Amino acid sequence: MAKVSVVIPSRNETYETNTGETVLQRMVRDIYEKATGEFEVIVAFDGPPYQQLPEYPNLTAMKLPQQGLKPSVNTAVRIATGKYICKFDSHCAVSEGFDEVLQERMEDNWIVMPRFYVLNAEEWKWQDERFYDYFFLHWPFNDPKNPKFKAGGHWPQRTRQRLKSHPEMDETMQMHGSCWFLTKWYFEECLGGMSSVGYDTFGMEPPELCLKTWLGPWDGKVMVNKKCWYAHMHKGGQRPRGYHLSRSRIRNSYTWTVNYWMGNEWEERVHDIDWLVERFWPVRTWPKNWREVYTQWLNAR
């Protein structure tokens, strides 16, 4: 098995679990307790407050100026020494041996996500038994004045339908974005890292990475590996959000992303967006007459 560089961008991750550790501190401990192969952990603090982390071997804490999630990930990947990059949000639990299981049947032009659970961060366990193996790209034109690919995209129907027919690995239209696994080569040389142009420095992480992978010239795939899992803590309520964007920045990010990808503006693509929709049809939230509506939108641009 090859070396894995675990990359964790973090901003203001100060919420504490029942053990008195911050969620980030508990997550780092979880990784060191669960990883079974050769690995390193790179925590990229995206501005203060900077946290104290235990002195684990092969742990790097980068105290960066506030610049955004995407630039922080790119900075961390540049110093990574592993063949593989495993990016996590800074509030996730992991399964035993995730670093080695994710390498099984892995291809260099794939981006892979583990099975997704919701995390009860206070007790550091699954919130419940529900899990998601598949995610979809939302129909962006429910509100013509504010087109957007909504965040999330959990696809429970497809998860149930393909549980027995595809028990280990399968294609997924999109991923959640809180965890993804790929080769450093593919991230830097093919995807070109993550872009903040148009998307902003935080938003639209899954559409950018997944649509580049599916539609690009590398014959790539977005896959789910069901043999391992991670659990993601949802923010809101008493759990504060580390990243804050104004409504105008969020709206601008949504609108730009829809125009860019639905408008087939990416010059490196070898497929248009309709190729991907047909590959996964029927797609949740997409109407039966989506081609008619989409054509009208294209002609009105």
N, C-alpha and C positions, 0 to 999 in steps of 0.2 A: 504493500500500500504506500502511496505517496504522501508527502507532507501537506497538511491543511492549514491555511492561515484563516483564523476566525476573526472577522472584522466587525466591530461594534461601534457605530456612530452614536454619540450620546450627548444630549443637551438637557440639563436641569433634571436629571433622573434621580430625584431626592425622596420619592415615596418609599416608605419603609414596610417591610414584611413583618410578620409576627416574631421573627428572630431578632429584630432590631437592626438588621442590615437594610441598606437601600436595595431596591429591586436590582439595580446594576451590580452591586456587590454580591448579592445572592446568585445572580445569573452567572457571574464569572466563576464563583465557587462551583456551581452546578456543572459548568463546562469542564472544569478540571476534575470533577468527580466522575463524569460520564464519558469523556473522550478516551479512546482506547489505542489510537495510533500516534504517529508523530504529528505534533501540532504546535501552533503558536497562537496567541491571542493578542490582537491589537485593538485597544480601546481608543477611539478618536474623540476626545472631548471637544465638542463644538462650542467653544467659549466657556467661561466660568458659569457656575461654580465647579471647580475641579475636585474630584473625590479622591480619597485615599483608598488604594486597593492593596490587598495582601501581596506579599513578595513571592508570587508564584514564579517558577521558571518559565522562560520564554513568554513573559507578559510585558507588553509595551503599552504605556499610557502616553498618548500624544496630547499635550495641552495646547490646543490650537486656538487662534482667535475665532470669534463667531463668524462663520462663513456659510453655513447651511449644510444640510445632510449630504447632498450629492458631492460637493467639493470635499467634505470630510472623508467620505468613502474613497474617493479617488486618491486623496493624499495617503490614506492608510494602505491602499492596495499597492501604491508605488513602492513602499518599503517592505511589503510582504515577501517572504522567501519561500512560500509553499507553492506547489504546482496548482493547488486548488484554493479558491477563495470561497469561504462560507460566511456570508453577510447575515447578521441578525439585527433586528431592532434591539434596543437596550433594556428590554423587559420580557425576556423569553426563557422558558425552561426547555431542556433537550432530553432526548432519549439516550439510553445506553448505547455507546458505540456509533453515534450518529456520524462521526467523521469518517469512519471506515465503511459503513453501510451505504452512504451517499456515493461512494466511489464505485460500487458494484454496478456493472453493466453501463458505466458512464461513458459518454462520448465527448470528445473535445469541443464539439460545436453545439452542445446542449446547455441549457440552464435548467436546473432541477430544484424542486421544492419537496420537503418532507410532508407527510400527512399533518394537517392543521387542527389543533385543539385550541380552546380558549383557556387561559390560565387564571386560576384563583391565586393571585400573587401573595395574599396574606398567608395562606397555608401551603403555598408552593405545590399545587397539584392541579389536575384538570378541574375546570369549573363543573363539568359534567361529562357524560360519555359521548356527547355529540362530536363528530369530527367531519372534516371536509377534505376531500382529495382533489376536487376540481373547482376552478374559478372561471368566470366568464367575463367578457368585455360587455359592459352595459350599452344598451341602445342609447345613443347620445341625444336624440331629438325629441324627447318627451316635452321639453320646454324649448320651442324654437328660438326664443329670445336669449336663452342661456344654455346652449348645448354643452354637454359634459359627459365624460365617462365617469360615472359615479365610483367612489372608492368601495372596496369590498369585493362584491361579485361572487359571494359564496354560492356554490351550485350543489345543493343537497340532492336534487333529483338524479343528476349524473353520478354522484357519489354512490347512491344506492343502486342504480342500474348496473354499474360496472364493478361492483364489489367482488362478485364471484368470477366474472368473465376476465377481469384484469386484476388479479390479486396482488401484484407486486409493482409493476411499472406501467405507466400509460401516459399518453399525450394529454395535456391540459391547455385550453385556449389561453388562459392567463394564470397568474399566481396572486397571492395576497400581497406580497412585497416585503413582509416582515422577515422573511428568510429566503435566501436563494443561494445556490451552489453551482459553481462553474470553474473552468480553468482560468488562471490568471491571463494566459495567452488570449483566450477568447474575449475576456472582458476588456483588455487593453488594445489588442491588435485588431479585433473585429468590431466589437461594439464601440470602441473608442472611449471607454469609461462611461460615466453618466453625464449627460449634458444639462446645464442649467438654462440654456438659451430657449426661451419660450416657455418651457416647463416650469421655470423658477428653480430655486436652489433646494426645494423640498418636495414639490408636488409631482404627481403623475409618474412615479417610479415604475409600477407594473406595466402600464401601456408602453412606455419607452423601451424597456428591456425586452418585453415579450413580443411586441410588434416588430422590432428590429430583428429579433431571432427568427420569427416565423416568416417575415416578408423579405428578409435580406438575402444576399448572394451566397451565404455559407451553408445552405441546406440545413439550417438549424432547427431544433425542436425545443419546446418547453415541456418538461416532463414532471410527473409526480412519482416519487419513490415511496411506496406505501409500507415499506419494511421498517421505516423509522418515522419519528414524529417530533414536532416541537409544539409548544403551547405559548400563545401570545396573550399578553395582558392588554385588555381593552382599556383605553383612557376614558375619562369623564367622571363626574361626581366627585368623590373624595380623592380620586387619582388624578393629579394634575397633568396637563399636557406639557411636554418639554418644548415642543416646537409650536410657535404661534405665527400665523400669517394673517394679514388683514383680509377682509372679505374681497376687496378689489384685487389683491394679488391672487387669491384663490380663484376668483372668477376669470381673471386674465389667463391663468394657467390652464383652466378647463377649456376655455374657448380656443386658445392657441393650439392645444393638443388635438382637439376635434378637427379643427381646420387643417392641421398638418397631416393627420393620418387618414381621415375620411376624404380629404382632398387629394390623397396620393401624391403628396409633395416631396416625400423623401426620395432623392434621386438615386440612391443605391438599391432601391427595392427591385426585386425580380417578380414580385407578386403585388397586386393591388389588394385593398382591404376586403373586397368581396370574395376573393379566393379563400381567405381565412374563415369568413362567415360560412361559406359553403362547406368547408372541411368539418365544421362542428355543428352544422345545422341539424335540428332546430336549436337555436340559441335562446336562452331565457331572456325575456324582456324585448326581444326583437319581434316586431309584428310580421304577420304573413306577407303583407304588402311592403316590406322594408325596401325592396328594390325600387318600387315606384316612388316612395317618399325620398329615398336617397338620391334618385335621379333628379327629382325636382329640386332638391337642395343643391346638387352639383350645378344644375343649369342656372340657378338663381345667384350663384356666387359672383 
